[in-house]
Amino acid sequence: MKLPKFEVEQWMTDYENDAVCNLTDTCIPALTVKELLAMDEAGDFQNVRLDYGAITGDLRVKEEILKLYQSGDSDSITTSQGCLQGNEMVMETLLEPGDHVITFKPGYQAFSDYPRALGGTVTELPLYEDDNWQPSVSDLEEAMKQKTKLIILNDPNNPTGIRFNDAFITRMIELAKEQGTWILSDEVYRDPACPSVSDLYDRGISTGSLSKMYSLAGLRFGWIKGPHDLIQKINERRDYSIISTGPLADTLAYIALKNKERLLERAENVIQANREIIQDWLKNEPACSVVLPEFCTVSFLKYEGDIPSKQLALDLLKKHGVFFVPGACFFHENHLRLSLTADPEVMKQGLSLLSSYLHQN
Ligand SMILES: Cc1ncc(COP(=O)(O)O)c(C=O)c1O
């Protein structure tokens, strides 16, 4: 199976370490092991036995994951090494050559190129910036005239940070029911107070992880929630790849999820501080605009002018140490992925350097 270069991930790999002002990181600043273990009041971590652990995922951690949803039981959940691997497991389990898949752009490249690499045909529906990055129901109705095996969304979406609106989700589920279409929703940026497609539709699948809003990307811990028969099939495939996520990650994930309110509050404070700085900056920056999300770590900033986004991002990095992922990595020019995770002073400084650059060029 051949896969093209994953543009956004390669950009991060190539340039992230040169960043002085990183204005594009999708994760709330990571916790240290010490900070996480300070939440381990019961001393669970010290008693971890380093066998394979529960093969289909530790029961205690699955019960904590279930609290992020409205429905399901422990057989509705399996664990993965991050959300990305969860997505891969779902696509590999469901898709066969010739299957039609619908996804959205700008979006995360894995959702178009991975199904293509599996031999599927992919329709990418636009998200409309002038409609707050929403998709159109009529585009979906048109695309679903072709029998569709799977719809893949990322809700909230990377790079826009915006949630799909309820009316669209309702219509999408109606259309999916008519054909028995599966819906995979990558909910790695989801606020658990918001609906999950896996609670709304019996062929709805949610993937998530502790990487973004829970500040623990280094744990490489994620999950899949879906109907029992699909989870069972995924568990059977896991025997060929990871066997289990292991008791070390399972226990640390359990400790994190037991303390999710604290972690989510921390995330909210970081996002809110960044939102305010961005809103203030925009008041005096006519060359830029952005649809700011309520509660997500990313947004997609539009800038005026003719400079290609890769050139702009590289110039800013080399001259001033300000780091963005260019829109070109999402196949969408005149945009930069602007995160809401930076230290406030870094955000202010980086935005001011962006302004100077835009007005000099
Ligand atoms: C939409 C989306 N899904 C998954 C991932 C990766 O998540 P994880 O670290 O849990 O594998 C990312 C990371 O940027 C992402 O943006």
The ligand as an SDF file (V2000), in Angstrom:
LIG
                    3D

 16 16  0  0  0  0  0  0  0  0999 V2000
   -7.7860   15.3250   13.2510 C   0  0  0  0  0  0  0  0  0  0  0  0
   -6.6730   14.6640   13.9590 C   0  0  0  0  0  0  0  0  0  0  0  0
   -6.7800   13.3670   14.2840 N   0  0  0  0  0  0  0  0  0  0  0  0
   -5.7910   12.7310   14.9330 C   0  0  0  0  0  0  0  0  0  0  0  0
   -4.6170   13.3760   15.2680 C   0  0  0  0  0  0  0  0  0  0  0  0
   -3.5620   12.6320   15.9880 C   0  0  0  0  0  0  0  0  0  0  0  0
   -4.0400   12.2980   17.2670 O   0  0  0  0  0  0  0  0  0  0  0  0
   -3.2700   11.3130   18.2180 P   0  0  0  0  0  0  0  0  0  0  0  0
   -2.0950   12.0530   18.7670 O   0  0  0  0  0  0  0  0  0  0  0  0
   -4.2460   10.9760   19.2620 O   0  0  0  0  0  0  0  0  0  0  0  0
   -2.8710   10.1370   17.3910 O   0  0  0  0  0  0  0  0  0  0  0  0
   -4.4640   14.7290   14.9420 C   0  0  0  0  0  0  0  0  0  0  0  0
   -3.2050   15.4440   15.2620 C   0  0  0  0  0  0  0  0  0  0  0  0
   -2.9320   16.5160   14.8150 O   0  0  0  0  0  0  0  0  0  0  0  0
   -5.5280   15.3820   14.2910 C   0  0  0  0  0  0  0  0  0  0  0  0
   -5.4490   16.6790   13.9980 O   0  0  0  0  0  0  0  0  0  0  0  0
  1  2  1  0
  2  3  1  0
  2 15  2  0
  3  4  2  0
  4  5  1  0
  5  6  1  0
  5 12  2  0
  6  7  1  0
  7  8  1  0
  8  9  2  0
  8 10  1  0
  8 11  1  0
 12 13  1  0
 12 15  1  0
 13 14  2  0
 15 16  1  0
M  END
$$$$
